[in-house]
Each structure stands twice: as C-alpha cells, then as structure tokens.
Amino acid sequence: MRTKIGAALAGLLVLAGCEHYGGTYLDNSSACDEIVDARERLDCIDRAERAEDQWREERRREREEKEREDASAP
C-alpha cells in the first residue's frame, strides 16, 4: 500500500514540476521496472499511462482555450 501511495505521489510531483516549469511530460513507467510482482508492475504501468493521457488531454484543452482567446482578441 505504501508503495502505491509513494508511486502516486511521485507521479504527481513530476506532473506538478512539468506544469510549473512548462517542460515536457516525463514518462514515469520506468520506475515500474523495479517492481517484482507482475500484477503490481502492470498496475503501475497502467497508472503511469493514465497520468500521461490526462496530462496530454489537459495540455490540449489549454492550447485550444488559448487559441480561442487569441482569435477573439482585437
């Protein structure tokens, strides 16, 4: 349980750092390679992929919103 919470917090910190500095998304699935249990490893990879998908969707929405604001500006 602690491992899962730690991995989730690490992923959130990476996302927060990328958002703050405007950097690109860093795939966190390589951290999952150290997990021995196959089911936990697959769960970890799945969480990393979902976090990346959510990050990309949020970035897409931000770009679209900015484009709309730029188009409506005089």
N, C-alpha and C positions, 0 to 999 in steps of 0.2 A: 504494500500500500504506500509506504514512504517513497519507494522508487517511482511509482506512477505520479505521485504528487510532485516529487522533485523534477521529473521529466517535464511535467506540465508547466511548472514554474519556470524552468529553464527555457522552454519554448516561448513562453510569454515574455520573458526578459529579452530574448533575441528579437522577437517581433517589436517590442517596445523600443529597443535600440535602433532597429532599422527604421521605424517610423520617425523617431526623433531626429536621426541624422539623415534621413532621406535616402538611405542606402538600399541596396537590393536585398531581396529575401535570401536568407541563408538556410539551406536545407539542413534540418536537424536530424534526418533519418540515420546519418552515420553514427550517431550516439546510440542507436538501437542495435548496432552490430555487437556491442559488448554484452547484450542480454542473452543468457544461455537458453532459457525456456523458449521454445519455438512459438508458443501461443502469445506469450508476453512480447516477444520480438515483433510478431505480426501486428499486435495491438499498437505497439509503439510506432511502427512504420505507418500504420493507418492514421494515428493521431497526427503525426508529422505531415502527412499528405493532406489531411483535412485542414490543418492550420495554414499550410501553404495555399490551398484553394481559397480559403476565406480571406487571406491576405491579398491574393491576386484580385478577388472579386471586389474587395474594399478599394483597392487602387484603381480598378476600372471605373467604379462608381465616382471616385474623386475626380478622375480625369474627365468623365462625362459632365459632371457638375461644373467643373472649371471651364470646359468648352462652352457650355450653355451660358455661363456668366460672361465669358469673353464675347460671345455672339450677341448678347443683349446689351453690352456696354456701348455707349455712344461713340 
